[in-house]
C-alpha cells in the first residue's frame, strides 16, 4: 500500500505539473483581457464591466461542483473500467436548470440596473454564457475523472485563447466598447465545443446509478456552497455593487482592477482542486491515506497563514506600482488595499483546497456551511461596517476568509476518509 500511495502521489504531481503549465499560459492570456479593459475603459465604465464579468465568472465558479461531482463519478467508473452514467447526466441537468433560472432573474429591470448599470444586453450575454458554462464544466469533469490530462489541459487554455482572439479582432475593428467586449468575454464559455466528441465518449447515459433525488440534493447543496464561494471570489465585484454604498464609482473601479491582480493565487486553483477530488478518492482506499491527508492539511494551513502574511506585506509595498504598471496611473490603488486583497486571496486558496477534501467525501453540508460563514461575514461588513465603500470592500474580504479558514479546518481535520466512500454510486449522507 505505501508503494501505491507513492505512485499516486507521483502521478498526481505529473498531472498537476502539466495542467499548471497550461494554466499559467491561460492566466497570462486572461491578464491580457484585464489590461485592455483597464486601459480602454474609464474607471466608472470599468466598474460596470467588471460587475458584469463578476456575475459571468461567478456563474462559472458556482458550476465548479458540477466538474467536481462528475469527476468523482468518472473516477469511480474508471476504477471499474466503465464510463460515467445516468448520475452524471442528472447532475448536469440539475445544474443547467439552476443556471437558467438565475440568469432569468438578472433580466428583471431593477436587478439589471443595479448590476449592469441598465445594460440589458449584459443580462442576455450572461444567460447564454452561463448555460454554456454548464456544458463546459461537465466536459472538464469527464476528462479529468478519466485522467485525460492532455485534452483537459487544452480545454483550459482554449477558454482563454478564444477570448483573446476575439478581443484582438475587436481592437483591430475599433469596436472596444462595453457590449462588444462583453461578447468577447463570454465567448470563452463555448470552448467546450472543440472537445465535445472526446468528452462524449466518456459517458454512457444508459448506465444506471444513483437516482435523481440524492444526486440533485448533493449537487444543489454543493452549488449553493459554490455560489457563496463565488460571491467572495469571482463575483465579489457584483456583491459590492449590490450591497456596498453607492457614489464612488471611480474608486471602486480601481479597486476591482486591483482585485484582479491580487487574485493570482486563486486563478491557479480551480483545475488543481478538480485533481484533488479524484486523488482523495484514490487515497481513501490506501492504508496510510487518512494519516497522510491530515498531515498535509495541518502543514498546509500553517503554510497558508505564513504566505498570507508575507503576501500582504509584498502587496502593500509593490502592489500599487504593479497595478499602475498594468492599468496606467489613472488606476493606482493604495497600499493597504493591496495588502488586504492579497491576504484574502491566499486564505481563500487554502479554504478551497481544504473544501475539496469534503467534496471528495460528499460532505456537501460542511462545504456549504464553510462558505456561508465566509460570504455572510463579508456581506455583513459591506452592509454595516462604518466607513466608505472601499474600506468596507477590503475589510469584508479580509475578515470573511480568516473566519472561514478556521471553520473548514475544524471540519477536515476531524474527517477520517474511509474506503467505503469510494464505492461508485454509494449513498453518502450529506452530514
Secondary structure, 3 states (H helix, E strand, C coil): CHHHHHHHHHHHHHHHHHHHHHHHHHHHHHHHHHHHHHHHCCHHHHHHHHHHHHHHHHHHHHCHHHHHHHHHHHHHHHHCCCCECHHHHHHHHHHHHHHHHHHHHCCCHHHHHHHHCCCHHHHHHHHHHHHHHHHHHHHHHHHHHCCCHHHHHHHHHHHHHHHHHHHHHHHHCCCCCHHHHHHHHHHHHHHHHHHHHHHHCCECCCCCCCCHHHHHHHHHHHHHHHHHHHHHCCCHHHHHHHHCCCCCHHHHHHHHHHHHHHCHHHHCHHHHHHHHHHHHHHHCCCCCHHHHHHHHHHHHHHHHHHHHHHHHHHHHHHHHHHHHHHHCHHHCCCHHHHHHHHHHHHHHHHHHHHHHHHHHCCCHHHHHHHHHHHHHHHHHHHHHCCCCHHHHHHHHHHHHHHHHHHHHHHHHHHCCCCHHHHCCCCCCCCC
